[in-house]
Amino acid sequence: MSNAFDKTINLGLGLLQYSRKKVDEAVKELVDKGEVAQKDARQFASGLMQRGEEQRGELKKLIQSEVTKALDHVNVARKEDLVTKDEIREIVREQARQVLREQGCSKNESTK
């Protein structure tokens, strides 16, 4: 029984690399050896696939978190930190407007 449990755990952990076909083959092998009942095989395979998907999601989150930490550590700009062309254009327009307003005021003052 302990051997079957170990195989189940290893199979579950290995699902990051297994396709559905590989899982079905592994479950069939367990059924053939009598370690899993035939009636439970489909449910067992589905459970393993679901755990594999959950593990993939957790691994993805972990990798994203570690990459973010590494980028923060080396002080690399992220996409959301960058200024877009449209934002630059708006900044330049606003500065041009301000300069024109200031020049307009100083022209009016010099004519007085």
ChimeraX attribute file (.defattr): number of C-alpha atoms within 10 A of each C-alpha:
attribute: neighborCount
match mode: 1-to-1
recipient: residues
	/A:1	7
	/A:2	7
	/A:3	9
	/A:4	14
	/A:5	11
	/A:6	11
	/A:7	15
	/A:8	17
	/A:9	13
	/A:10	11
	/A:11	19
	/A:12	20
	/A:13	15
	/A:14	14
	/A:15	21
	/A:16	16
	/A:17	11
	/A:18	16
	/A:19	12
	/A:20	13
	/A:21	9
	/A:22	13
	/A:23	21
	/A:24	19
	/A:25	13
	/A:26	17
	/A:27	24
	/A:28	19
	/A:29	13
	/A:30	18
	/A:31	16
	/A:32	12
	/A:33	11
	/A:34	11
	/A:35	16
	/A:36	16
	/A:37	15
	/A:38	15
	/A:39	9
	/A:40	11
	/A:41	16
	/A:42	14
	/A:43	11
	/A:44	18
	/A:45	19
	/A:46	14
	/A:47	13
	/A:48	23
	/A:49	20
	/A:50	14
	/A:51	16
	/A:52	21
	/A:53	14
	/A:54	13
	/A:55	17
	/A:56	15
	/A:57	12
	/A:58	12
	/A:59	13
	/A:60	12
	/A:61	12
	/A:62	12
	/A:63	12
	/A:64	12
	/A:65	12
	/A:66	12
	/A:67	12
	/A:68	13
	/A:69	12
	/A:70	12
	/A:71	13
	/A:72	12
	/A:73	9
	/A:74	8
	/A:75	9
	/A:76	11
	/A:77	10
	/A:78	10
	/A:79	8
	/A:80	7
	/A:81	8
	/A:82	9
	/A:83	9
	/A:84	11
	/A:85	9
	/A:86	9
	/A:87	11
	/A:88	11
	/A:89	11
	/A:90	12
	/A:91	12
	/A:92	12
	/A:93	12
	/A:94	12
	/A:95	12
	/A:96	12
	/A:97	12
	/A:98	12
	/A:99	12
	/A:100	12
	/A:101	12
	/A:102	12
	/A:103	12
	/A:104	11
	/A:105	11
	/A:106	11
	/A:107	11
	/A:108	10
	/A:109	9
	/A:110	7
	/A:111	6
	/A:112	5
